[in-house]
Amino acid sequence: MLVSWKYRPRDTFIQRLDPRTRLIFMACVIFAFTIPQIWDFRIAFPIFLVSLTLYLLARIEWKDVRRAWLFVLILVVFIVGLNGLLSGRGGPTSVIQEENPVTLFTIPLAVPGTDWATSIDITVAKTWFAITQMTRMLAMAILALPLPYTMDPNIYGITFRRMGVSDKVSFTMDLAFRFLPTLARDLSITIDAQRTRGYEMESAKGGIVERLRRLAPLVVPVTMQATVTGEEVIDAMDLRAFGTAPRTWLKTLHFGPSDYFLIGLGIVIFVGACVLRWGFGIGEFWVPDFMYALAAS
């Protein structure tokens, strides 16, 4: 049996929107950053504020999304942010090819017991690029994060079908959305079953390596259950003659005034980013003067 994320009806502005609206708006924001390659914080930050406003309007409880937020913050801060801060890579070449880079501070690196030593200069450009890059990533991530918690699982398939994709692709996306929570449920059930048999992972000595080793007895049953669930879904679809003809859908979707407004806003953001970047040359990497003043002090 397939399960879903912690979806709950909340009667919020976000849930009253057509689900296609949210996907279209998210695509517009992603394309606004990636196609014209916007690196200017003065453009990225207002878009981030719009995304944050929509996230807050979803009114999701922190207990439901804290693990998801932990993953997002690790990805954005410790991977994207540190990469930009230490190397300046992943963005425009101007970040690491400044004629006269201004250094904020230097991180010395050395290997104990050897003569090898080096240092990494943290420049103003790298620091502001890391801030800009994290803002861009968060603007996109916080639009995607609420989707599984605020979108009714019963309309996953019809949402993609009404966006013009085929029945097979629609069901593929539906099943993909449900795979991870189903796998997590199976893992939780298996862990509880093993605990009733006296198998305790928390009491293992030896740190994280030992705990990972003790996960081995859980891998086989979880994998087998995932395979069985997949076979059951295939059999159910075959019994319903899926794929032999275009299928009908029980639910219908309709755009309302709020949907047209948000779609229009998304199009304005995307078109505006393209016009600023290609029409006026605005959108290149920009560093504010106060950062250089901070380095001078």
Stockholm file with secondary structure:
# STOCKHOLM 1.0

chainA/1-297         MLVSWKYRPRDTFIQRLDPRTRLIFMACVIFAFTIPQIWDFRIAFPIFLVSLTLYLLARIEWKDVRRAWLFVLILVVFIVGLNGLLSGRGGPTSVIQEENPVTLFTIPLAVPGTDWATSIDITVAKTWFAITQMTRMLAMAILALPLPYTMDPNIYGITFRRMGVSDKVSFTMDLAFRFLPTLARDLSITIDAQRTRGYEMESAKGGIVERLRRLAPLVVPVTMQATVTGEEVIDAMDLRAFGTAPRTWLKTLHFGPSDYFLIGLGIVIFVGACVLRWGFGIGEFWVPDFMYALAAS
#=GR chainA/1-297 SS CCCCCSCCCCCCHHHHSCHHHHHHHHHHHHHHHHTTTCCCHHHHHHHHHHHHHHHHHTCCCHHHHHHHHHHHHIIIIIIIIHHHHHTCCSSCGGGTCCSSCCEEEEEEEECTTSSCEEEEEEEHHHHHHHHHHHHHHHHHHHHHTTHHHHSCGGGHHHHHHTTTCCHHHHHHHHHHHHHHHHHHHHHHHHHHHHHHTTCCSTTCSSHHHHHHHHTHHHHHHHHHHHHHHHHHHHHHHHHTTTTSSCCCCSCCCCCCHHHHHHHHHHHHHHHHHHIIIIISCCCSCCCCHHHHHHHHC
#=GC SS_cons         CCCCCSCCCCCCHHHHSCHHHHHHHHHHHHHHHHTTTCCCHHHHHHHHHHHHHHHHHTCCCHHHHHHHHHHHHIIIIIIIIHHHHHTCCSSCGGGTCCSSCCEEEEEEEECTTSSCEEEEEEEHHHHHHHHHHHHHHHHHHHHHTTHHHHSCGGGHHHHHHTTTCCHHHHHHHHHHHHHHHHHHHHHHHHHHHHHHTTCCSTTCSSHHHHHHHHTHHHHHHHHHHHHHHHHHHHHHHHHTTTTSSCCCCSCCCCCCHHHHHHHHHHHHHHHHHHIIIIISCCCSCCCCHHHHHHHHC
//
